[in-house]
Amino acid sequence: MSQITIENLGVQYRSFEALRQISCVVHSGRLTGMIGPNGAGKSTLLKAMLGLIPARGKPVFYGDQPLHCQLHKVAYVPQRSQIDWTYPATVWDVVMMGRVKKTGWFRRFSASSRHRAYDGLVRVGMEKLCDRPIGQLSGGQQQRVFLARSLAQEAEIFCFDEPFVGVDQKTEAILFQIFRELANQGHIVLVVNHDLGESITHFDDLILLNKEIVAADVRENVLNESNLNRAYGGKVSFFSGSSLQAA
Ligand SMILES: Nc1ncnc2c1ncn2[C@@H]1O[C@H](COP(=O)(O)OP(=O)(O)OP(=O)(O)O)[C@@H](O)[C@H]1O
């Protein structure tokens, strides 16, 4: 089983220190959530891990190689706000983009590539909307299309930044079901999640962040009053087990 190892990572935006001394491991075969208050640096950590922004510290490793040399194994779905929804592409176009790394630019997609893409759409229940422009879908449908694209990529590492924002309950259930299947298949599945409600119980492991790691461990060891107070500064009420509520 491979793992992602982050050691002593730091990120500076000009004079602002966004992340400091981040060390943690993301295990394959586990569904891992990344949580923390607004501005904690969750998206920044995801981007720094994937080499999308510069970072200090040791290179992030996947197995025994730097992750930045293995980006073809990564499927990354950024936050909704970072995607241009006016781009003139259909649902099918977006999902086929997931096959470009395997096929190469300017080459015809093979029948098996098209099959993979269609299969991804079926898994997320979006195959009937293949011809629909992506900008004309609801937030939940758009998120499902991007999940289908990441499935079409046949990646080993799946990273999703706030996939549940603006989605309906049906979509949330579909997303969690597929995340679970991917984890059970032995993949790395890392999901930035804003919500501390019921949905948090889906995760096996949690990384709790506020500029630095507050805790990174199995869910039960992370969700305790002391960790949450350190991360959220008393803005979250802790009831019992995994039951939390924003104060
Ligand atoms: N490109 C940038 N330039 C300067 N500062 C930035 C940049 N991107 C993010 N920041 C700052 O870095 C900090 C961490 O931002 P980031 O988006 O990673 O947090 P987050 O935990 O994902 O927040 P949220 O939950 O609100 O999405 C914030 O204070 C943010 O304002």
The ligand as an ORCA input file, in Angstrom:
! r2SCAN-3c Opt
* xyz 0 1
  N      -3.099     33.450     -3.900
  C      -3.129     33.915     -2.648
  N      -2.460     35.029     -2.304
  C      -2.453     35.496     -1.032
  N      -3.104     34.890     -0.005
  C      -3.795     33.778     -0.294
  C      -3.836     33.223     -1.623
  N      -4.600     32.105     -1.592
  C      -4.999     31.954     -0.317
  N      -4.532     32.956      0.467
  C      -4.729     33.109      1.914
  O      -4.166     31.973      2.538
  C      -4.998     31.538      3.615
  C      -5.406     30.101      3.385
  O      -6.294     30.069      2.268
  P      -6.991     28.709      1.793
  O      -7.889     29.056      0.668
  O      -5.960     27.695      1.578
  O      -7.832     28.313      3.094
  P      -9.013     27.265      3.241
  O      -8.799     26.555      4.535
  O      -9.098     26.420      2.022
  O     -10.252     28.253      3.356
  P     -11.817     28.046      3.017
  O     -12.330     27.014      3.958
  O     -12.385     29.397      3.319
  O     -11.908     27.652      1.565
  C      -6.177     32.496      3.670
  O      -5.900     33.488      4.646
  C      -6.208     33.107      2.282
  O      -6.734     34.421      2.322
*
